[in-house]
Every structure is written in C-alpha cells, then in structure tokens.
C-alpha cells in the first residue's frame, strides 16, 4: 500500500520513545508521527517496539554463505539472496556488504576474496528486485598485500561503494601486537598449522608489511579521496595509529583495541565503531577492550554485527541495561542514525517526517528480541 498508519507501538525516535505512538507512511516516506490516537485507523502493533531499520556498516557474513565450507563455493546469487534474507530477519534494512579486496598469497595458493564477483552479483540481485535490504559496498583492504591497490581501483568507481577500511593484520601490528594471539587465531582457523608453518607464514607476512604497508596505505587513501568514499581505520591501538587516522581523514575507527586509542579517536571527531558481539558476550573474544567500557566513558558511537547478524539488535537493546547512563533512544542511535550519518546516508536512520520508511517491529521474548515485521521504503519485506 502507498499509504498506511502503524499504531499502538513504542516508537523509538532519535531522542526519546513515544508510548502508544503512531507513524503514518506515504509513498515510501514517513509522513507524520504522534502519540495516542492516530488521524486514521492504523495497523495495531500491540505495544511492540517500532524502530528505524538497522544500518550495518561492517559485516563479512556474506562469505559464510558463499564459502560455506573450505574449498566449497556456493552459487553466488543464491548466497546473496539467502544472506540478504538473514539480514532482514535481524531487522537490518541497510547494509554495507564487506568484501575482502586482496588475495592471500601465503596459505597454499592464491586465495581470492571474490570481491568483483560478489559485487556484480549483489548488483544483479538488486536490479532483479530480489533483495529485501538496501545494499552498498564496503571494501576491506589489507594494506600489506601486493595486489590490494589494483584490486580496489577496479571496484572504487562503482556508485554503491560507500566505505573503504584500511587494515593490517600483520604479526606484531595493531590487534596482533602480541604474536601469540595471532598464532592462537590461526591454529583455530587453519586447523592444525604447526609452529614451523606458522613461523614461515609470519616471516612472509612481516616481509610483505615492510614492502607494501606504507606505500599501499598512501595510495588507497588517495584513491578513496579521489572517489569521495568514506575512510575507516581498523584496530587502532597506539597514539601513532590515532595520529595516522587523523592525518588520512578517517571518519570511522573500526574496533580500536584500547581505551586510550578509542578516547583519542572520539575526541578527534572520528566515529568509534565496536562489535555488537562484544556487547552481547560481555567482552572481546580476542582479549581487547570491552565495548561496554567504551560506552560507559561516552566514546562508543557505532555498533556493527561483524560476524553475527542477529547481534546488532541484541546489543542495542542490551546496552541500556549494561550502561545505566544510556537510554534506549541513544542505544538505538548506535545502530541507526549514527552509522547512517557516518557514511553520508542522511535519508534514513531515524523515524522522522521525510525520512525513508525503513521500519522494524520488535518484541522481546525470554530476553531475546524477535523481529515481527520489516518495512523498507514503506514496503513490507518481512
């Protein structure tokens, strides 16, 4: 329907919650909001929460659908559609699909992230009206790799590219300053690499970092700036990382690993993004700073579902309980309005007149949020 009213809901606005609120939608946009009796009979939501559609800036979960097992590649279009349906079921109406833009040369062959194939497939599904959510692209660029700049340059001109993250997972760098953490990570991921194999891998990675890291970062920053694409840093840890992010014009800091780095980034006007699984689990799985500790200090701006799509909604609803100084409206902003603002999507992320009618009806049962209905541009997609 072109026009309808949703009534009898706890409507979460940018700054408060409307009890027994209503929202009028017309031509895919929010036309009017209010409390108590709507101007016309509405669809009664029975006291559910009504949120803006969630906005996800960093999820690499598409890879789990496209590469469901080692050496198993799924039908790309089917993978994209299944992944999109999962996002919608989690209340996500806008997503930046994180594509791995580099080839790994040190794990027994040339492991391709398939970024170009997946970007083409997402566009194909979008053009065929097969998707429930709005999809944009996030290029995850591992800076110390040989082909990353050339691969990124092929994708950067696409109009749906909204974010480029500058990553360095080399041994001894950022998240993996403690090389033992990286060894533990690869033992779990690669399944049985010996110490000798890890020694060879680490030596290769360090050589790659010395050869490529500085020059590739400069080239990627220039490339993103030339195309007007938002930049993100990744795993900032030290004062030098913060200064580097400020120098490069970074707008978003993904997963800083220390309180000091997060506080300095926030003070510099960089939006601090942390993982929603960190909130749900009560801490970082890799031993870094807890997201709720940053929230308590007022330096957490954005949450990302990262590797668990359902965590985005769970974390937003748990945050007020974990941090008493944060109310529901402020918690929901970390997964709606603030991420939208950070990547220049000013037409969504808030229930307000004129904004896109991206809406999510949510109930909480047994402590777990249940997404009942989802609208995108005023169209029911779940």
N, C-alpha and C positions, 0 to 999 in steps of 0.2 A: 504494500500500500504506500502511496505517496505521502500521506499524512496520517498520523496516529498519535495517541497520547498514552504514556505509561504512567500509572498512578499507584498510590499507596506503597511507596518504596522509601527506604532510607537512602536518599540521593547524596552521593559524596561529591561535593563541589571542591574547588581548589582550596578554599579556606574554612569550610565548615560542612556539616552534614545536615540536610533538611529532613526532619522527621515527617513522615506521611507526605513526602514530596511527590511532585509530578513533573514530567518532562514531555513537552509537545515537540513532535518531529514533523518536518515538512520538506519534501524534495531533497532528502538525504542530509539535511542540516537540522540542528537544534533550533527550534523557533522560539521557545519560551520555557521557563521553569517557574515553579511556585510550590507552595505548601497547601495542605488541606484539600479543599475541593477544586478539581481542575475545571477549566472552562467548558469541557465537554466530557462525556463518559469515556473513561480510559480503560486500558487493559490493566486489571488489578494484579499487582505483583506480590500481594500478600505479605508486605512488610520486608521483602528481601532487600539486600543491598543493591543499589544501582550505581555502577562505577563507570568512569570513562574506559574505553577499550585500552588494554595494557599495551605498552610500547617497549619492545625488546631490541636492544642495540647490539648485543653480543651473544649469539647462540651458534655454536658449531654442531648442533644436534642433527642437522641435515646429513652429516657424514654417517651418523648411526643408521640412517635409513638407506643411504646409497651404498655404503660399505658395511653390511650387517655382520659380516664375519671376515677374518683375514683371507685375502685373495678371492673374496666373493663380491662382485659388483652387481647391484640390482638395477632393474630398469629405471633409468634416471627420471622419467616423467612420473612413473608410479611412485617413486621415492619422494619426489617433491610434493605430490598430492597428499600422500599419507602424512608426511611431515607437517604440511600446512593444516591438515585436519587436526592433528595433535595440538598445534599452537592455538587454534580456535577453541578447542575444548578446554584449554587452560586460560581462556579469556584474553589472549593476545590478538589484537586486531591490526597492529602494525609491527613488522619485524624487519630488522636489517640482517639478512642471511649472511653469516660469517663464512667466507670462502678462503681456504688456505691457498695463498698465492706464492708458492715456492715448491721446488722439487727437492726432496731429501736424497742426497747422493751417497749416504754413508750407511745405509741399512740393508745392504744386499741388493742394490739396483737403484733405479731412478724412480722413486715413489712420487707420483704426480698427485697433487691435490684436486685435479679435475675442475679447477675454478671456471675455466671458459665453458666447458660442457654444462656445468650446473647453472651458470649464469644464463646461457642460452635456453636451457630447459625451463628455468623459472619464467623467463620472458614468454616462452611458448605457452606455458600453462596460464599465464596471466592473459595473454591475447585470446585464448580459447575459453576464458571465463571459468576456469577450473579451480580457482583459489578462493578461499574464504577471507584471508587476511590481505592487507596491503603489504607488498614485498619490495624492499630495497636491498642494496648490496653493501656489505662491509668487507673490505679487503684486508685480510690478516697477513701482514708482510713480515716474514722472518728475515730481519735485516742482514745477518751474516751468511747469506747463501748466494751462490753465483748468479742465478737467473732471475732473482726476485724483481729487479727493476724492470727488466724487459717484459716479464710476465705481467707485472702491474700496469705497465704502459699500454698493453693491449686492452685492458679492461677499463682503465680510468676514464676514457671518453664516454662510456655508457651513461645515459641520463639517470639511471637508477642507482648509481654509486653515490652513497652519502657519507661514508666513513672509511678512513684508512688507519689501521693501527700499526705502530712501529714496534716490533717485538724482537727480543734477543734472549733465547733460552740456552745460550752457550754455558758450558761449565764455568763456574766462578762468577757469573754475571747475574745481577738482579735477583729474581726469585731463587736462583740456584747458586748464590754466593757460596753456600755450603754444598760442595760437590757430592757429599754423601746423600743429600736429599735427591739429587738428580739420579744417582745410582739406584736408590730405592725406587724412584719413579720408573726407570727403565726396566728394572727387574720385574716390576709388576706389569708393565705394558708389553714388553717384548717377550716375556715368558721364558726365562732361563738363560739370559746372556751371562756368560762367565765374566770374571773380573778382567781377564786378558782381553776379551772382546770389548768390554766397556772401556778399558784403557785405550784401545785403538780408536774407538768411537770418540772419546773425549779429546784425544790428541788431534783428530781430524777436525772436530768442532772448533777447537781453540785456534787452529791454523786458519780455518775459514773466517773466524771472527777477526783475527788480525789482518787478514787480507781484504775483507769486504765491509766490515761493520760501519766504519766512519764514512766512507765514500758512498755506500748504498743509502745510509740514512739521509745524507745531504741530498742525494738525487731523488729519493722518494718524497722528501719534504717539498722540494721544488716542483715535483710532478703534481702532488696534491694541491699545492697552492695555485699552480697554473690552471687547474681544472676546477678550482673553487670547492674542493672536497674537504670536509672537516677532518682534522687530525686527532689521533688518540695515541698517547703513550701507553706503555704496558709494564706492569711490575716495577714501577719506580720504587727505589729503596733508599737512595742516598741523597744528600744535598746536591751533588753533581747531577743526578738524574732530574731533580726538580728544576735546576737551572737550565738544563738541556731542553726540557719540555717547554719552559717559558721562552727560551730563545727561538724554538722552532714554531711557536704559535699554536701549540697543542691546546685543544679545547676540552678534551676528556682524558682523565687518567684512569686507565683500567687496572683495577686490582693492586693499588700500591701495597707494599708488603710491611710497612712500618707506620706507626702513629706519626712519627716526625715527618715522613715524606707526605703522608696524606694531609696533615695540617698545613704544611707549607704550600702544597699544591692548591688547596682550598683557598688559602689566603691570597694566592696569586691569581685567583679567578678561574682556575681550572676545575671543572666539574669532576668530583671524585666518584668513580663507579666501583662498587663491590659486588661480589657474588651473592645472589639470593640463597643458594645452598649454604653459604657461610652463616647466614642468619638462622635458617631453619635448623641447621645442625648445632648451632651454638658456638661455632668457631671454624677456623680454616682447616681444611683437611690436610694441608701441607705445612701447618705449624706457623703460618704468618699471622698478621694482626686480625683480630675478630671484628667483623663488620659492626656489631652492636657497640663495641667500644668506640669506634669512629662516630657512630650515630649519637652516642651519649655526649661526645665532645662537639657535636654540631658540624662535623666535617664530612658527613656522608650525604651525597647528592642524588645518586642514581643507583638502582639495583638492576642486576642482569641475571637471568636464569642460568646462563653459562651452559652447563651440561644437563640440567634437569628442568624442562619447560614448566612443569607444574609449580616449581619453587617460587616463581615470580609472584604469583598471587598469595601463596602461603606466607612468604616473607613479609609482604606489605601488610597483611592482616596480623601477623605476629609482632611486628615492630613496636606498636604502641604498648604491648604487654612487656616487651623486653626493655624498652627505654621509656620510662614514665613521662619524660618531657616531650614526647612526640605523640600527637593526636592522630586519629585515623586519616583526616584530610591530608596532613603533612606526610604520613607514611605512603598514602596512595600517590602523592605527587612524585615520589621517587621512582615510580613505575609508569607514570603517565606524562604529566606536564613537563617535568624537568628533562627527561630524555628527549621529548619532542623538541623542546627549546634548544637543546644542545646540538641537534643536527638540522636545525632550521625548518622543522615541520610545525609551523605556527597555526595550522588549521585544525589541529587535533590535540588530544591530551587533556581535555578539560570539558566538563559539562557546563556549557555556557552558550547563550544565543549566538548563532553564526558559525559555531564550530561543527565539524563533521559529526554526524550522529553515529559515532562508534561507541557502543554501549554494551555493558555486561551485567546480567542479573546473576547475583551470587547468594547462595545460602551457606551457612556454616553448620555442619552436622558432625557430632562427635569430635569437634575440634579441627575438622578438615573442611576447607572451602569446596563447595560444589557449584560449578558453573551451570546454570539452568538454561540461559538463553544468551545469544550474542547477536548484535546487530552491527553491520558495517555499512556506513553511508546510508543508514536508515533501512537497510535490507537485512532481513533475518538470515543469518548464515549458520546458526546452530540452534 
